[in-house]
Amino acid sequence: MSKHYVLAAGGTGGHMVPAAALATELTKRGHHVALVSDERGVRFPGLFEGVQTHVLPAGRFAGGPMGYAKALREMWRGRAMARELYRTFRPAAVIGFGGYPAMPALLAAFAEKIPTAVHEQNAVLGRVNRLVARRVDAIATSYERTERLPERLIAKTHLVGNPVREAVLALRAKPYPLLEEDGIFRVLVTGGSQGASILSEVVPDGLAMLPPNFRRRLQVTHQARIEDIDAARAQYAEHQIAAELATYLPDLPEQLAWAHLIIARAGASTIAELTAAGRPAILVPLPSATDDHQTANAREMTAAGGARTIPQKTFTAVELAKQMQKLGLDPQALENAAGRAKSVGRPHAVSDLADLVESLDAPLARLPVPVRQQKAAFA
């Protein structure tokens, strides 16, 4: 039976990409989907083509008492608009993906007694998801261990993983790119959708410290912030390292396909794509991320042997060169790391999440056994 679903997500790539993957899967199953987000979210290129979108006001709780009061007013106004939407669209369920723009949609669903779920992309339950976790019908997580998730909520928690784009998932069936001892060594450097200045500052000098025979084999693709790209390009040129730089990589799945090693932040979407494709990485978590969630994101892949994590405070050219040599000088070790990265991927995340969503408005007697019950330690 065709149903209507509302997906509510904040306007960052970490929230929007899994929401878009679920929208595609639900549409394939014959359902109708609407997106609720902010101005940034509805403008993401290519993610929600053909999906009706709605921008709702949603304040951000910051700025002291005056800021909190303004945020509450905006949330309440967004809640009223969402309730009006639900009376015409009549969703079978509302699914939140985090971010403050998801809050009004979920508050309206509670008021209208519409089934709800939230999906957490990170290894630490986000602020908005923490605020609504007690009231939603189901919590979908991406890691076996999810911090700040109360143990009393385990009965409605499902480990599904973090959905990725089909183009990335398709790489899972392809072999790790052939790496010969004297062949080209392809490195992909990415700091996420906004780039990362620390990678632009450290990586060129770190690669320059590699032995000459290794350095000559390098072929680098580097995504950098617009304010860093010229300086990084000059550093690569000075060190005579073959490198292509861009502020945005629209063909990221293609870049992942040929990369032997990735140097990256540890955002939820990055980890999901690396483990789905099976690519080894050197991870530099963003230290200012809320609740240090990027360090938590990196733990599972690192523990499995698919990545090496370097805290930003110790991420120097010398340390990078040392880790690069440990990984890159032994092709078999690198291929083994790729396999270990793949071992913690969750390729069925989007279908498992869609199954969970479809079950939300089913009579209790027909609800399925949880997709995969989370068995992690709780903080």
Backbone hydrogen bonds, N-H to C=O, Kabsch-Sander energy under -0.5 kcal/mol:
donor,donor_aa,acceptor,acceptor_aa,energy
5,Y,32,H,-2.5
6,V,93,A,-1.9
7,L,34,A,-2.8
8,A,95,I,-3.1
9,A,36,V,-2.1
10,G,98,G,-2.3
12,T,10,G,-0.8
15,H,12,T,-1.1
16,M,12,T,-2.7
17,V,13,G,-2.5
19,A,15,H,-1.3
20,A,16,M,-2.6
21,A,17,V,-2.1
22,L,18,P,-2.2
23,A,19,A,-2.3
24,T,20,A,-2.3
25,E,21,A,-2.0
26,L,22,L,-2.9
27,T,23,A,-2.1
28,K,24,T,-2.1
29,R,25,E,-1.3
30,G,27,T,-1.8
31,H,26,L,-2.4
32,H,3,K,-3.1
34,A,5,Y,-2.2
35,L,52,Q,-2.7
36,V,7,L,-2.8
37,S,54,H,-2.3
42,V,38,D,-1.8
43,R,40,R,-1.1
44,F,41,G,-1.3
47,L,44,F,-1.0
48,F,44,F,-0.6
51,V,48,F,-1.9
52,Q,33,V,-0.8
54,H,35,L,-2.3
56,L,37,S,-1.8
56,L,54,H,-0.6
59,G,71,A,-0.8
62,A,60,R,-1.7
67,G,63,G,-1.0
68,Y,64,G,-2.6
69,A,65,P,-2.3
70,K,66,M,-2.1
71,A,67,G,-2.4
72,L,68,Y,-2.4
73,R,69,A,-1.9
74,E,70,K,-2.4
75,M,71,A,-2.7
76,W,72,L,-2.4
77,R,73,R,-2.1
78,G,74,E,-2.7
79,R,75,M,-2.5
80,A,76,W,-2.0
81,M,77,R,-1.9
82,A,78,G,-2.4
83,R,79,R,-2.3
84,E,80,A,-1.7
85,L,81,M,-2.0
86,Y,82,A,-2.5
87,R,83,R,-1.3
88,T,84,E,-0.7
88,T,85,L,-1.2
89,F,85,L,-3.1
90,R,86,Y,-1.8
92,A,4,H,-3.8
93,A,4,H,-0.7
94,V,115,P,-2.1
95,I,6,V,-2.8
96,G,117,A,-2.7
97,F,8,A,-2.7
102,A,99,G,-1.9
103,M,100,Y,-1.5
105,A,101,P,-0.5
106,L,102,A,-1.8
107,L,103,M,-2.8
108,A,104,P,-2.3
109,A,105,A,-1.7
110,F,106,L,-2.3
111,A,107,L,-2.0
112,E,108,A,-2.1
113,K,109,A,-0.5
113,K,110,F,-1.0
114,I,109,A,-2.6
117,A,94,V,-1.7
118,V,138,A,-1.8
119,H,96,G,-2.6
120,E,140,A,-3.0
121,Q,119,H,-0.6
125,L,147,E,-2.9
130,R,126,G,-2.4
131,L,127,R,-2.0
132,V,128,V,-1.4
133,A,129,N,-1.3
135,R,132,V,-1.1
136,V,132,V,-1.7
137,D,116,T,-1.5
138,A,116,T,-0.8
139,I,156,K,-2.7
140,A,118,V,-3.1
141,T,158,H,-2.9
146,T,144,E,-0.6
147,E,123,A,-3.0
147,E,145,R,-0.5
149,L,146,T,-0.8
153,L,150,P,-1.8
154,I,151,E,-1.9
156,K,153,L,-1.3
157,T,154,I,-1.7
158,H,139,I,-3.0
159,L,372,R,-3.4
160,V,141,T,-2.4
160,V,158,H,-0.8
161,G,141,T,-2.4
168,V,165,R,-0.7
169,L,165,R,-2.3
170,A,166,E,-2.1
171,L,168,V,-1.4
172,R,169,L,-1.5
173,A,170,A,-1.0
174,K,171,L,-1.4
180,E,178,L,-0.5
183,G,180,E,-1.6
185,F,217,R,-2.6
186,R,184,I,-0.6
187,V,219,Q,-2.3
188,L,261,L,-2.4
189,V,221,T,-3.0
190,T,188,L,-0.5
190,T,263,I,-2.2
195,G,192,G,-1.4
199,L,196,A,-0.6
200,S,196,A,-1.4
201,E,197,S,-2.1
202,V,198,I,-2.1
203,V,199,L,-2.1
206,G,202,V,-2.5
207,L,203,V,-2.8
208,A,204,P,-1.5
209,M,205,D,-0.7
209,M,206,G,-1.0
210,L,207,L,-1.4
214,F,211,P,-1.0
215,R,211,P,-2.8
216,R,212,P,-2.2
217,R,214,F,-1.1
218,L,215,R,-1.2
219,Q,185,F,-2.1
220,V,242,A,-2.6
221,T,187,V,-2.6
222,H,244,E,-2.9
223,Q,189,V,-3.0
224,A,222,H,-0.6
224,A,246,A,-2.2
228,D,225,R,-1.5
229,I,225,R,-1.5
232,A,228,D,-2.3
233,R,229,I,-2.4
234,A,230,D,-2.1
235,Q,231,A,-2.0
236,Y,232,A,-2.3
237,A,233,R,-2.1
238,E,234,A,-2.4
239,H,235,Q,-2.0
240,Q,237,A,-1.0
241,I,236,Y,-2.4
242,A,218,L,-0.5
242,A,240,Q,-0.5
244,E,220,V,-2.7
246,A,222,H,-2.0
252,L,249,L,-1.0
254,E,251,D,-0.6
255,Q,251,D,-2.1
256,L,252,L,-2.8
257,A,253,P,-1.8
258,W,254,E,-1.1
259,A,255,Q,-1.0
260,H,186,R,-2.3
261,L,186,R,-1.4
262,I,280,P,-1.7
263,I,188,L,-2.8
264,A,262,I,-0.5
264,A,282,I,-2.3
265,R,190,T,-1.0
271,I,267,G,-2.4
272,A,268,A,-2.4
273,E,269,S,-2.3
274,L,270,T,-2.5
275,T,271,I,-2.4
276,A,272,A,-1.8
277,A,273,E,-2.4
278,G,274,L,-1.9
279,R,274,L,-1.9
281,A,306,G,-1.3
282,I,262,I,-2.6
283,L,281,A,-0.5
283,L,308,R,-2.7
284,V,264,A,-2.6
289,A,286,L,-1.5
292,D,289,A,-2.6
293,H,290,T,-1.6
295,T,292,D,-0.6
296,A,292,D,-1.3
297,N,293,H,-2.5
298,A,294,Q,-1.7
299,R,295,T,-0.7
299,R,296,A,-0.8
300,E,296,A,-0.6
301,M,297,N,-0.5
302,T,298,A,-2.2
303,A,299,R,-3.1
304,A,300,E,-1.7
305,G,301,M,-0.5
305,G,302,T,-1.1
306,G,301,M,-2.3
307,A,301,M,-0.7
308,R,281,A,-2.0
310,I,283,L,-3.0
314,T,311,P,-1.6
315,F,312,Q,-1.2
316,T,314,T,-1.5
320,L,316,T,-2.6
321,A,317,A,-2.4
322,K,318,V,-2.0
323,Q,319,E,-2.3
324,M,320,L,-2.8
325,Q,321,A,-2.1
326,K,322,K,-1.8
327,L,323,Q,-1.9
328,G,324,M,-3.7
329,L,325,Q,-1.5
330,D,327,L,-0.6
334,L,330,D,-2.0
335,E,331,P,-2.2
336,N,332,Q,-2.3
337,A,333,A,-2.1
338,A,334,L,-1.9
339,G,335,E,-1.9
340,R,336,N,-2.0
341,A,337,A,-2.4
342,K,338,A,-2.2
343,S,339,G,-1.5
344,V,340,R,-0.7
344,V,341,A,-1.0
345,G,342,K,-1.6
349,A,346,R,-1.6
352,D,348,H,-3.0
353,L,349,A,-2.6
354,A,350,V,-2.3
355,D,351,S,-2.4
356,L,352,D,-2.0
357,V,353,L,-2.5
358,E,354,A,-2.6
359,S,355,D,-1.3
360,L,356,L,-0.6
360,L,357,V,-1.3
362,A,359,S,-1.5
366,R,363,P,-2.1
367,L,363,P,-0.6
367,L,364,L,-1.1
374,Q,157,T,-0.9
379,A,146,T,-0.5
